Amino acid sequence: MPVKNRLAELQDEIAGWRRDIHAHPELMYDLPRTSGLVAAKLREFGCDEVVEGIGRSGVVGVIRGRSDRRGRAIGLRADMDALPIIEATGLPHASKHPGKMHACGHDGHTAMLLGAAKYLAETRNFDGTAVVIFQPAEEGGAGGKAMVEDGLMERFGIHEVYGMHNMPGLPVGEFAIRTGPIMAATDDFEIAVTGKGGHAAKPHECIDTVLVASQIVVALQSIASRGIDPLKQVVVSVCTVETDSKASNVISQHVRLRGTVRTLDEAVRDRAEAQFRRIVEYTAAAFGARADISWRRGYPVTDNAPDQTGFAAEVAEGVSGRVQRDVAPMMGGEDFSYMLNARPGAYIFVGNGDTAMVHHPEYEFSDAAIPFGSSWFVGMVEARLPAT
């Protein structure tokens, strides 16, 4: 089951869709043009059903096979939203909307799944139902959760669900996957440190919040080095420090710290949060300050089911012959995790070649990856719902 000849023939057409989407990026749930284009294409392809507004602005297409003896449905998901980044590629199809950019390749994911939908609607060489899922708000808006809570799985009778993301640095045509956690849970925090401000020449009359905040930042690193089993993974990053004064001779009364904690295991996630709270509160108290914590639980761990990971790897092997079956997990987050919590499935990476990393202003999705990605989507349906 190599790259489908038909999809290779369609590559330029699919790339045209991709570049059009790239030139008109939209953010989060506000996707009127993108979701409208997707819905129109699905109707043009002859999908049996096209439903808009799932999870606010998601689009679902239903394609029935030549038969349905097993009564099973396979879900295939792509994300549609862009990022609030100023594009710096200088390409002819660069973003026409300053401050918005498809810097993560969701334009490519959407186009590849549209290509797969066109092929599946033409051939229908499977027994059951293919459900193509175009999701909003992956970039921090939990669009996957919104679609699941909107009854995605139940309404369309989905039994298994599969997703894919491009990976810069991985050769075009190569795939990478692993059983179990493949992407991290993402929790965000804000710490408000309150002390006693005053003149920098009289620190003894103050409670120095910058000093307290600095001690907190250093102490938080002990979560990874001393608080968690060294065979487990946790990342604690304090990313911003803000004081209420920019003067060089003022001890600020307030400091805010913001950052993120990433984990690959729910038990570790709970333990890391508990240790975080103790360290922050008691470190501040030791200096006579107060620390108030705002903790926001983000996306869960993206956890690939064993059987479905094996199926996904086999299909990828058939498409290209090049599959890393035990790629190292990544500490980035992905809200496809909500779909995997609702149904068994797997998440795979497809190579994007030697390009800038995702979320970079010079990133560009590689159109050469299109036949591989589209063929994998088609292959998952045909392998899991073989024609009888």
N, C-alpha and C positions, 0 to 999 in steps of 0.2 A: 504494500500500500504506500508507494512513494507519493510525492507531490502530485496532486490531481492535474492532469493535462488541461482540463477545462479551467481550473483556477490559475494555471500558468498563463493561459490565453487571456484571462480576465485581469491580469495583474495591472496593466496600464489603466484600465477602467476603474479598478478598485483604488489605485493610487490617486486617480483624479478625485474620487470622493474624499479620500483622506486629505488631500491638499486643500480642497474646498472647506472641509471642517477645520483644518488647521488655520486657514486664513480668517476664520470667523469664530474665535474661541468664546466660550461662555462659561460662567462660573457656577459652581455649587448646584442649586436646584433651578436656577434661572437659565433654562436651556431652550427657549422657544424655537430658535432656528434649528439647533442640532436635533432635538427630539422630533421636530416637524419633518426635517429631512429624512431621519431614520424611518419614521412612520410611513412617509410617502414612498420610500424605496421598498419597504416590506410589502406594501399594497401593490406596487408595480411588479414585484416578483411573483405575486399570486399566493401570498401566505393565506392560510385558511382563516386566520383571525389576527387582527392587529388591535391591541389595546393600549391606549395612552393614559397617562396620569396615574400609573401604579407607583407608589412611593413619591407622590406629588408630580414628578415630571419624568418618570421612567416609562419606557416603551417595551412591550412584550409582543413578539410574533409567534404564532403557532403554525407549525408545518406538520401535517399528517403524512405518514408514510403510505406505501401502497397497501399495507395491511395493518391490522392492530390486534393480532391474536393474543399478545401478552398483556395488553393494556398498560404499557409502561411509557413514561415520558422522561427525557433527558434534558436538563437545563444547561444552556451555554450562556455565559455572562461576559459582557464588555462594559467598561465605564466610559462615560461621555464627557465629563467636565474637564475644564482647563485649570490653570493656576494664575494667581495674581502676580505675574512676573513680566518684566519688560523684555521682549524678545530682542536678541542680538545676532540672529543668524544672517540677516541680510538676504534671505532667499526670496525668489519671486512670489512665493505663496506665504510669506511671513504674515504674522498677525496684523490685521487691519484695525485692531482695537488696542491702543496703547495701554499697557498695564495688564493685559491679559495674554496668555500664551499657552499653547499645548506643549508644555515642557516636560510632560511625563509620558507622552505617547498614547494618551487615550484616544486621540484622533486615529492612530493606527489600529488600536484594539477595536474601535467601533467599525472602521472600514473592513478589517479582516472578518469580523463576525457578519457584517453585511454581505461580504463575498461568499461566506459559508452559507448564509441564508438563501442567497440567489441560487447557489448550486443545489442545495437540498430541495428547494422548491421546484427546480427543474427536473431532478432525478427521482426523488422520493424512494430511493432504494434502501428502505429500512422498514421494520415492522414496529410501529408505535408512533410516538409523537416527539418532535424536536421543538423545544421552547427556547427561542432566542431572546435574551434578556439584556436590555440596554439601560444601564443604571446611572442615575445622577449622583452628584455630591460624594464621590469617593474621597476627594481631597479635604477631609476634615468634617464633612457634613453628615457622615453615616447614612448615605443613601441606600446602602445595602440593607441596613437595619430597617429603614423606612419601607423598603419594598417587601421585606419579610413580614413586617408588622401589618402591611396592607394586604396580606393573604396570598402573596406570590406563590408559595409552594402548594397550598391547598387549592387555590383557584384553578391552577393549571395542572394539577396532579403530578407534580415533579417528584421523581423518585431519587435521582442523583443530579448533582450540579457540578459544573466544571468552569474554571476561569483561567485566564492566561495574562501574563504581563511580559513586555519586552525587557531585555536586560543588556544595557551597554557593557561592552567588554567581553561578552560571550559571542563567539563567531556567528554570523548570520546562518540560519539553518540548523543550529545546534539548540538542543533543549536541556533544561536542568530542572530537577524535581527531587523531592525527598518525602519519605513517609514521616508523619507526625508534624511537629511544629516547623513551619517553614518561614513564617514571619511573626513578629513580636506583638504582644499586647502593648498598647500605648497609653500611658497615663500622664497627665499634665498637672503641674502644681504651680501655686503662687504662695510665697511666704511674705507676710508683712511684719517686719521687725520694728518694734517701737521702743525707743529708749528715752534719753533726755538730751535735747540739743543744747548747744552753747558755743562759746568761743573756742577756737582750736588751740589757743594759748592756755586754756584752763580745762584740760581734759579731765582733771580730777573732780570737777564740778558737774561732769556730764556722764551719761551712759552712752558710749560711742557705738552707734548702730552699725557703722561700717566695720568696726572691729568684730562685733558680734556676728554680722552677716558673713564676714570672712571665715570666722571659726566654724560657722554652720556649713559653708561650702566645703571646707576641708573635711569636716567630720562626716559629711554625707558620703564621701568616697569610701568610708569604712564599711558601708553596706555591701559593696561588691567585694572588698578585700578581706573582710572579717565576718560579715553577717550572714552570708549566703554560702552554701556548699560550693566549693570551688569548681565542681563539675557541672554546676548549673550556670546559667548566664543571666546577668542583669547589668543594665547600663543606667547610671544616674548622671544626668547632665544639667547643671545650672547654666542657663544660657543668657540670661539678662540680669543686670544689677542696676537699680535705679535709686538715687537718693532724692530727697526733697529740696536739696540745695546744690547748686553748681559752683558755689564759692569755694575758694581754696583755703579760707580761714574760718569755715563754719563746720561744726560737728552736727550732722543731720539728725533730726529727731526720728525720721522714718526712712527705712530702706525696704525696697521690694525686690524679691528674687523670683525669677520664673524659670521653669525648665521642664524636663520630661524624665520619666522612668520607663524603661523598656524591659520586658521579661518574656520568657518563652514557656512558662509553667504557671498555672493558676495558684498553686500553693506558694510558689516563690513570689508571685505578684502580691499576695496577701501579706506574706512575711516582710517583703520590702516596704510596703506601705506602713506597716506597724512600726518597723524600725525607723523609718523616715520620721514619723511623727514624734517618737521618743527623742531622737537625736535633736531635732529642731527645737522642740519645746524645752528640753532640759539644758541644752547648750545656751539658749537665750536666758533661761532662768539663772544659770550659773553666773551670768554677767549682770544680773539685775534688770534685764530687758524682758519684753514680752514678744512672742512670735505667734501670729495667727496664720493658720494654714488653710488654703483652699485647694482641695484635691479633686481632680476630675478624671474619672475612669473613662478611658477612650475605647478604641477597638480591642476586641479580645484577640487571643492568639489565633493565627491562621493555621489550622491543624488538619493536615491531609489524612484522610482515612486510608488504612493499609491496602485494602483490596482495590479501591478506586485509584490509588496512586499507582499500583501495578498496571491497571488497565491504561491509565494515561501515559505511562512510560512506554508500554508496548506500542501504543498508537504512534507516539513520537518516534520510536525506533523505526517503525515502518515508514514514516514520512521522510526521515533524513538519515537514519542509521547512526546518528550522533546524539547520545543522551547521557547526561550526568545523572545517575540515579540516586546519588547521596550528596547533593550539593549542600554546603554549609547553610544553616538557617541565617536569616537576615534580621537585623534589629529594627528595620522599618516596619510600619504598620499597614494593614490592608483590611478594608471593611467587607471584603468577600468572606471574611471570617464569620460574619453573621449568617451568611447563607450556608456555610459549612457546618455551623452549629444547628441549622435547621434540617439539613439533609446530608447524607454522606457524599463525598466528592473529593476533588483535588484541584490544586492550583499549581500551574507550571510556568516556567520562564522560557521564552524564546529569544534567541540571540539577536541583538541589534547591531553587532559589529563594533568597530572602533570609533565610537561617537562620544560626545560629551555625556556626562552622567545626567540622569533624570533630575529635574528641578533646577537645571542650569540654563541660563539665558541663551546658550549656544547649542542646546540639545536639539536634535532632529531625529525623528523616527525614520528608520531605514525601510524604504519601500521594497527593497530586496527581500525583506522578511515576510512580505504579504502571502506569497504562495504557501510558505511553510505553516504560518499561523492559521490561515484559512483551511488548509488541508487537515491540520490537526483537529480543528473544530468539527469538520465534516467527519473525520475518522472516528471521533468519539461517538457520534451518533450511529454511524454504520457498524462500529464494533460492539457497542452496547445494545443496539437494537437491530441485530442482523435480520435481513430479509429472509422470509421462509417460503 
